[in-house]
């Protein structure tokens, strides 16, 4: 992807500690979606749910302030925001004076919306919520709900995406299941650094073969794509191979650089999952 040549991924980067919105680096979603045969209306809804654990700025009297930021980027936005650029952008708040948290929030919303839509008409805004330190102890830790696929004793030999491993019992009555795995691993598209995640698959329809699904998820182990792209690939492979009536795929990736990214894709309208971190996050 030629547009990645301009990003800071894999490069030594200067530490900019005064506010600079130009540090944000958007990457168009469509080229990777075209690889999946997606054009025009998307077959899924959802968002990329981020948590920023390293957010600080200076108050009017120079005293440092801190907060957590929950960021929701709608999947219909034209661009993803490259994670290192978001880290650099957030660092630029560190020695910048803001009147209050509301001013910080306003800058975050405006800048992230501009990056996510990059000149296109904004169809749905990026959501940003700041959590004050007084509320930090209310942040729960919880594993994804569902039946763990990791209990299965399966042989795994494929470590690049193998959708042919997916199969469903179309001749049997439909079921509704929620299946999870902590064995998702992929690699950064640019740096090759490992990305570790937990995944939840919720569906109604022909029963998906659980051994094959686990082997398929393991097959991402040597695959190079961004978090958002991996989840959309998983969604589309299950959607096309197993043909469920309803499908939702949710991944929670461990944090890097003070950021975690948690993509959610669903075939039907529903509320986004609560942004509750797992123990590894």
ZARO-35391 format. One line per 8 residues: their letters; for each residue x, y, z of C-alpha. Coordinates in nm, 4 decimals, always signed. Example, Ala and Ser with C-alpha at 12.3 -4.5 7.8 and 13.67 -1.06 7.14 Angstrom:
2
as) +1.2300/-0.4500/+0.7800 ~ +1.3670/-0.1060/+0.7140
***
This chain:
281
xxxxxxxx) +0.0000/+0.0000/+0.0000 ~ +0.1852/+0.3074/-0.1245 ~ +0.0105/+0.5468/+0.1128 ~ +0.1841/+0.3756/+0.4059 ~ +0.5161/+0.5149/+0.2840 ~ +0.4226/+0.8475/+0.4421 ~ +0.3401/+0.7074/+0.7861 ~ +0.5735/+0.7000/+1.0866
xxxxxxxx) +0.5404/+0.3229/+1.1317 ~ +0.8792/+0.1558/+1.1582 ~ +1.0645/+0.4872/+1.1771 ~ +1.2337/+0.6821/+1.4533 ~ +0.9946/+0.9653/+1.5386 ~ +1.0520/+1.2996/+1.7026 ~ +0.8671/+1.3548/+2.0287 ~ +0.6354/+1.6500/+1.9716
xxxxxxxx) +0.4882/+1.7719/+2.3008 ~ +0.2878/+2.0728/+2.1789 ~ -0.0493/+2.0258/+2.0151 ~ -0.0237/+1.9310/+1.6471 ~ -0.3268/+1.7843/+1.4681 ~ -0.1189/+1.7274/+1.1532 ~ +0.0447/+1.4277/+1.3234 ~ -0.2681/+1.2186/+1.2596
xxxxxxxx) -0.2200/+0.9875/+0.9612 ~ -0.5356/+0.8478/+0.7959 ~ -0.5262/+0.5345/+0.5796 ~ -0.8060/+0.4715/+0.3299 ~ -1.0168/+0.1661/+0.4106 ~ -1.1200/+0.0870/+0.0537 ~ -0.8029/-0.0745/-0.0902 ~ -0.8086/-0.3531/+0.1689
xxxxxxxx) -1.1853/-0.3871/+0.1398 ~ -1.1471/-0.4258/-0.2361 ~ -0.9316/-0.7343/-0.1655 ~ -1.2390/-0.8813/+0.0067 ~ -1.4611/-0.7972/-0.2892 ~ -1.6320/-0.5114/-0.1061 ~ -1.7527/-0.2110/-0.3025 ~ -2.0471/+0.0185/-0.2468
xxxxxxxx) -2.2785/-0.0652/+0.0431 ~ -2.1084/-0.2633/+0.3164 ~ -2.2554/-0.5965/+0.4359 ~ -2.1782/-0.5034/+0.7963 ~ -2.2208/-0.2299/+1.0553 ~ -2.0000/-0.1528/+1.3519 ~ -1.7089/+0.0532/+1.4724 ~ -1.3507/+0.0462/+1.5913
xxxxxxxx) -1.3501/+0.1047/+1.9661 ~ -1.0235/+0.2498/+2.0970 ~ -0.8986/+0.3176/+2.4483 ~ -0.6209/+0.5744/+2.4996 ~ -0.4508/+0.5142/+2.8334 ~ -0.1858/+0.7862/+2.7970 ~ -0.3589/+1.1221/+2.7691 ~ -0.2310/+1.4273/+2.9548
xxxxxxxx) -0.2279/+1.8061/+2.9156 ~ -0.1569/+2.1173/+3.1216 ~ -0.4238/+2.3123/+3.3064 ~ -0.4345/+2.6951/+3.3001 ~ -0.1851/+2.7144/+3.5893 ~ +0.0522/+2.4604/+3.4352 ~ -0.0520/+2.1641/+3.6478 ~ -0.0632/+1.8359/+3.4513
xxxxxxxx) -0.4026/+1.6750/+3.4014 ~ -0.4719/+1.3134/+3.3017 ~ -0.7671/+1.1185/+3.1653 ~ -0.8575/+0.8033/+2.9775 ~ -1.0155/+0.8469/+2.6367 ~ -1.2697/+0.6114/+2.4820 ~ -1.2807/+0.6664/+2.1047 ~ -1.5341/+0.5137/+1.8650
xxxxxxxx) -1.4554/+0.5297/+1.4928 ~ -1.7546/+0.4231/+1.2781 ~ -1.6732/+0.1474/+1.0289 ~ -1.8371/+0.3443/+0.7483 ~ -1.5749/+0.6178/+0.7802 ~ -1.3533/+0.6435/+0.4746 ~ -1.0277/+0.6057/+0.6701 ~ -0.8755/+0.4279/+0.9646
xxxxxxxx) -0.6338/+0.6266/+1.1805 ~ -0.2873/+0.4737/+1.1919 ~ -0.2186/+0.3902/+1.5569 ~ +0.1344/+0.5279/+1.5891 ~ +0.0173/+0.8583/+1.4463 ~ -0.2597/+0.8680/+1.7067 ~ -0.0039/+0.8050/+1.9811 ~ +0.2173/+1.0878/+1.8493
xxxxxxxx) -0.0848/+1.3163/+1.8228 ~ -0.1907/+1.2435/+2.1818 ~ +0.1673/+1.3059/+2.2985 ~ +0.1438/+1.6516/+2.1457 ~ -0.1070/+1.7443/+2.4169 ~ +0.1479/+1.6829/+2.6934 ~ +0.2900/+2.0351/+2.7243 ~ -0.0069/+2.2211/+2.5824
xxxxxxxx) -0.2263/+2.4372/+2.8051 ~ -0.6030/+2.3867/+2.7754 ~ -0.8707/+2.5714/+2.9689 ~ -1.0355/+2.2482/+3.0823 ~ -1.1170/+1.8924/+2.9835 ~ -1.4022/+2.0164/+2.7641 ~ -1.1527/+2.2037/+2.5471 ~ -0.9417/+1.8891/+2.5115
xxxxxxxx) -1.2509/+1.6898/+2.4193 ~ -1.3503/+1.9445/+2.1540 ~ -1.0075/+1.9258/+1.9884 ~ -1.0095/+1.5460/+1.9934 ~ -1.3534/+1.5234/+1.8348 ~ -1.2775/+1.7769/+1.5619 ~ -0.9362/+1.6341/+1.4722 ~ -1.0361/+1.2671/+1.4764
xxxxxxxx) -1.3440/+1.3347/+1.2651 ~ -1.1331/+1.5183/+1.0091 ~ -0.8857/+1.2295/+0.9940 ~ -1.1486/+0.9537/+0.9774 ~ -1.3425/+1.1188/+0.6963 ~ -1.0602/+1.3178/+0.5285 ~ -1.2706/+1.5517/+0.3182 ~ -1.5687/+1.3216/+0.2643
xxxxxxxx) -1.9148/+1.4005/+0.3948 ~ -1.9348/+1.2962/+0.7607 ~ -2.2086/+1.0329/+0.7806 ~ -2.1548/+0.9465/+1.1458 ~ -1.9197/+1.1200/+1.3830 ~ -1.6260/+0.9773/+1.5718 ~ -1.7299/+0.9449/+1.9346 ~ -1.4937/+1.0572/+2.2106
xxxxxxxx) -1.5485/+1.0303/+2.5857 ~ -1.3014/+1.1346/+2.8542 ~ -1.2881/+0.9522/+3.1848 ~ -1.1676/+1.1551/+3.4841 ~ -0.9213/+0.9974/+3.7315 ~ -1.1916/+0.9900/+3.9998 ~ -1.3700/+0.7276/+3.7868 ~ -1.0700/+0.5088/+3.7045
xxxxxxxx) -1.1563/+0.2510/+3.9705 ~ -1.4905/+0.1910/+3.7998 ~ -1.3183/+0.0532/+3.4901 ~ -1.3863/-0.3224/+3.4975 ~ -1.1748/-0.6089/+3.3662 ~ -1.3734/-0.8905/+3.2087 ~ -1.3118/-1.1667/+2.9583 ~ -1.5306/-1.2005/+2.6507
xxxxxxxx) -1.8507/-1.3958/+2.7111 ~ -1.9026/-1.7218/+2.5240 ~ -1.7946/-2.0818/+2.4864 ~ -1.4155/-2.1013/+2.4542 ~ -1.2874/-2.2682/+2.1394 ~ -0.9469/-2.2973/+2.3054 ~ -1.0705/-2.5997/+2.5020 ~ -1.0501/-2.8045/+2.1817
xxxxxxxx) -0.7473/-3.0258/+2.1199 ~ -0.6924/-2.9558/+1.7511 ~ -0.3953/-2.9916/+1.5203 ~ -0.2862/-2.6596/+1.3693 ~ -0.0598/-2.6506/+1.0644 ~ -0.1707/-2.3433/+0.8688 ~ -0.0510/-1.9980/+0.9760 ~ -0.1751/-1.7793/+0.6940
xxxxxxxx) -0.5506/-1.7201/+0.6506 ~ -0.7180/-2.0410/+0.5366 ~ -1.0932/-1.9773/+0.4900 ~ -1.1325/-2.3285/+0.3463 ~ -1.1121/-2.4529/+0.7051 ~ -1.4532/-2.2971/+0.7745 ~ -1.7602/-2.5158/+0.7347 ~ -2.1151/-2.5316/+0.8688
xxxxxxxx) -2.3754/-2.8069/+0.9011 ~ -2.6333/-2.6625/+0.6611 ~ -2.8456/-2.9791/+0.6779 ~ -2.9026/-2.9490/+1.0536 ~ -3.1424/-2.7166/+1.2440 ~ -3.0072/-2.3645/+1.2989 ~ -2.8424/-2.2713/+1.6280 ~ -2.7475/-1.9546/+1.8120
xxxxxxxx) -2.3996/-1.9539/+1.9634 ~ -2.1346/-1.7248/+2.1067 ~ -1.7821/-1.8611/+2.0618 ~ -1.4549/-1.7106/+2.1832 ~ -1.0811/-1.7600/+2.1507 ~ -0.7733/-1.5967/+2.3030 ~ -0.5484/-1.7438/+2.0331 ~ -0.5821/-1.4693/+1.7714
xxxxxxxx) -0.2464/-1.3324/+1.6601 ~ -0.1580/-1.1340/+1.3525 ~ +0.1250/-0.8975/+1.2641 ~ +0.1469/-0.5272/+1.1855 ~ +0.1228/-0.4688/+0.8119 ~ +0.4323/-0.2454/+0.8137 ~ +0.6577/-0.3320/+1.1082 ~ +0.5805/-0.7030/+1.1374
xxxxxxxx) +0.5405/-0.6650/+1.5149 ~ +0.2926/-0.9136/+1.6688 ~ -0.0625/-0.8104/+1.7517 ~ -0.2312/-1.0260/+2.0171 ~ -0.6064/-1.0468/+2.0566 ~ -0.9145/-1.2218/+2.1885 ~ -1.2050/-1.2796/+1.9520 ~ -1.5778/-1.3356/+1.9939
xxxxxxxx) -1.7994/-1.4768/+1.7190 ~ -2.1761/-1.4496/+1.7761 ~ -2.4069/-1.6003/+1.5169 ~ -2.7401/-1.7594/+1.4359 ~ -2.7683/-2.0153/+1.1581 ~ -2.6196/-2.3463/+1.0540 ~ -2.3863/-2.4749/+1.3247 ~ -2.0285/-2.3722/+1.2486
xxxxxxxx) -1.7757/-2.6498/+1.2950 ~ -1.5875/-2.5383/+1.6046 ~ -1.2622/-2.7233/+1.5325 ~ -1.2440/-2.5687/+1.1874 ~ -1.3232/-2.2230/+1.3228 ~ -1.0425/-2.2461/+1.5788 ~ -0.7958/-2.3684/+1.3170 ~ -0.9047/-2.0819/+1.0915
xxxxxxxx) -0.8459/-1.8213/+1.3639 ~ -0.5028/-1.9703/+1.4374 ~ -0.4230/-1.9431/+1.0651 ~ -0.3893/-1.5650/+1.1063 ~ -0.0751/-1.6181/+1.3152 ~ +0.1713/-1.5112/+1.0431 ~ -0.0673/-1.2787/+0.8579 ~ +0.0192/-0.9100/+0.8113
xxxxxxxx) -0.2760/-0.6684/+0.8335 ~ -0.4038/-0.3997/+1.0648 ~ -0.6503/-0.4954/+1.3388 ~ -0.9518/-0.3492/+1.1591 ~ -0.8653/-0.5287/+0.8360 ~ -0.8194/-0.8655/+1.0069 ~ -1.1611/-0.8467/+1.1712 ~ -1.3308/-0.7537/+0.8443
xxxxxxxx) -1.1534/-1.0443/+0.6719 ~ -1.2708/-1.2838/+0.9452 ~ -1.6263/-1.1495/+0.9245 ~ -1.6403/-1.1848/+0.5456 ~ -1.4867/-1.5341/+0.5421 ~ -1.7409/-1.6614/+0.7960 ~ -2.0248/-1.4752/+0.6237 ~ -1.9446/-1.6203/+0.2817
xxxxxxxx) -1.8335/-1.9705/+0.3831 ~ -2.0829/-2.0509/+0.6598 ~ -2.3742/-1.8286/+0.5477 ~ -2.5175/-1.7516/+0.8935 ~ -2.8494/-1.5723/+0.9294 ~ -2.6897/-1.3260/+1.1715 ~ -2.3238/-1.2663/+1.2503 ~ -2.1144/-1.0433/+1.4762
xxxxxxxx) -1.7358/-1.0520/+1.5142 ~ -1.5617/-0.8631/+1.7946 ~ -1.1898/-0.8535/+1.8684 ~ -1.0079/-0.6989/+2.1631 ~ -0.6382/-0.6492/+2.0909 ~ -0.3765/-0.5919/+2.3575 ~ -0.2531/-0.2362/+2.3855 ~ +0.0573/-0.0980/+2.2205
xxxxxxxx) +0.1899/+0.2514/+2.2843 ~ -0.0867/+0.3147/+2.5360 ~ -0.3628/+0.2308/+2.2864 ~ -0.5885/-0.0677/+2.2365 ~ -0.8030/-0.1187/+1.9251 ~ -1.1185/-0.3279/+1.9380 ~ -1.3018/-0.3674/+1.6040 ~ -1.6651/-0.4810/+1.5994
xxxxxxxx) -1.8542/-0.5857/+1.2857 ~ -2.2153/-0.7037/+1.2761 ~ -2.4608/-0.8013/+1.0042 ~ -2.7546/-0.6424/+1.1855 ~ -2.8236/-0.3267/+1.3852 ~ -2.7353/-0.3589/+1.7527 ~ -2.5619/-0.1626/+2.0249 ~ -2.1835/-0.1605/+2.0341
xxxxxxxx) -2.0271/-0.3824/+2.3003 ~ -1.9291/-0.2066/+2.6208 ~ -1.5652/-0.0978/+2.6091 ~ -1.4550/-0.3351/+2.8848 ~ -1.0936/-0.4472/+2.8707 ~ -0.9756/-0.8044/+2.9107 ~ -0.7038/-0.9048/+3.1553 ~ -0.4367/-0.8957/+2.8834
x) -0.5240/-0.5392/+2.7911
***
